Amino acid sequence: MTDTISQSIEPKIKFHNSYISNPVNKLHDIEISLLRIFEEEIHSKTPVIIEYKKEAITKLAKFIAGNIKRCASIGIAGETASGKSTITLDIIDTIEVFASVYNIKNVLTRVNTDDYYYDRSEEVKKAGGIGEFAKNYDFDIPEALELSLMKEHIFQLLAGKSVMLPKYDMSGTTIRIDNAVSAHPSKIIISEGLFTLTDKIKDAFDFKLYVDIKSEIQKERFFIRANERGLGEGADRIYKNASEKAKIYIHPSRKTADIVISGEAERTKYKIFLNKILSVIEQVHYSKQVR
């Protein structure tokens, strides 16, 4: 079953809300509260959420209720310039603010999909630069990344193990430094990238989110970014290839997503919507605490 969603509100919203009249840890009450939030969002004027699957809300309710006791993993995918990185940062910021209010430790770990691009630095040097190298190498396919390693790292984190993550240089050197960043288990593991929901890795995520955006807006954003990065005349070729490959590898992710997010909403609206969900967590677990 698929429904639709989205909404807006003022940036500063109190975490406490009245979706659960009695803060009792009952799965049914939590699920009804979440469904109400999603339905209100769907029918709002400028939705943040476009679609959702009811079974994802049921799973979310189980995590909140404590029926599922392990940490949760979130995967976010979308085309280049769709807004997925910005949305991810807003999600992280909102959750961390909530965690600071209630002194929740180890709340979130980010695993960046882009850090799993293969190191092609030697080939780039031989070609005389990233521009020349990219003429004969495709960065816009899943095979350009070591997604199997990323999946392994996420499962290790979900199993409660610390891991050393790679770090990729996005400036054009294509250098990847392995074992560069220490990552520790937390309550939420979050990842975003072009191919985060492709077949090789999608099973690593409890919640699959896809960022959808109108092609004309996405194209405009892409060329603004291309100009900032000094891509010059190569921008047209890069955009054409990215768009063609997106149809093959990224667009199908929308069908497998549990929640489809609008990439066009104002940034404050994503935080406002997430704060509504966090208010349910507050009611269930922290309603007796004084802020």
Secondary structure, DSSP 8 states (H G I E B T S, - for coil): -EE-------S---S--SSSSS----HHHHHHHHHHHHHHHHTSSS-SEEEEEHHHHHHHHHHHHTSS-S-EEEEEEE-TTSSHHHHHHHHHHHHHHHHHHTT--S-EEE--GGGGB---HHHHHHHTSHHHHTTS--SSSGGGB-HHHHHHHHHHHHTT--EEEEEE-TTTT--EEEEEEEE---SEEEEEETTTTSTTTGGG-SEEEEEE--HHHHHHHHHHHHHHTT-TTHHHHHHHHHHHHHHHHTTTHHHH-SEEEESSS-HHHHHHHHHHHHHHHIIIIITTS--
